[in-house]
Amino acid sequence: MEPSSHNPNFKPLSPESLTCIEQRRVEKEQQGKCSKTALNAMVVATTSTTANEAVQEEELLAVKDPDLQDGRVLPPSLGPFPEKLTGQPLEDFDPYYQREMTFCVVSKHFSGRRHIHRMSASRSLYIFSPFNKLRRIAIHIAVHRYPLPKLHCPYKAHPTSLEMYGPLLV
């Protein structure tokens, strides 16, 4: 792997990363079940520097980054995006969503800009995992602006085929 194309912000989605996401989600649910008084008692019992660091980390995780929202252009602050990961499922790079069952797909539009698409990492229709071939095809269709240009070719080659049935009634 070339060092210039490697960026630690962008990691391909793998079954191991899905198990890590599930563990983080379970930890989040367990923390939510703790009462606030017990949480405050734990913060008081720890040293003030570690408590401040924990509070700052929770504040970072509690706020969505507006630059990393679904449909937005990939910000240059994340560094260069590797070409080989275009259109591939990636681990979510927004800290807010790292505890959620989501993944990102970055697509390249005709303008050359890369757009973020966020999708659920849970099984679709309770059958298809994110690694299933049919789901990958569906992701490809959803992410690319013109996913199947070969279907448009017959109509472009023979525009009279669309006019064969007469004008459309509006």
Secondary structure, 3 states (H helix, E strand, C coil): CCCCCCCCCCCECCHHHHHHHHHHHHHHHHHHHCCHHHHHHHHHHCCHHHHHHHHHHHHHHHCCCHHHCCCCECCHHHCCCCHHHCCCEEECCCHHHHHCCEEEEEEECCCCCEEEEEEECCCECCCECCCCHHHHHHHHHHHCCCCCHHHHHHHHHCCHHHHCCCCCCC
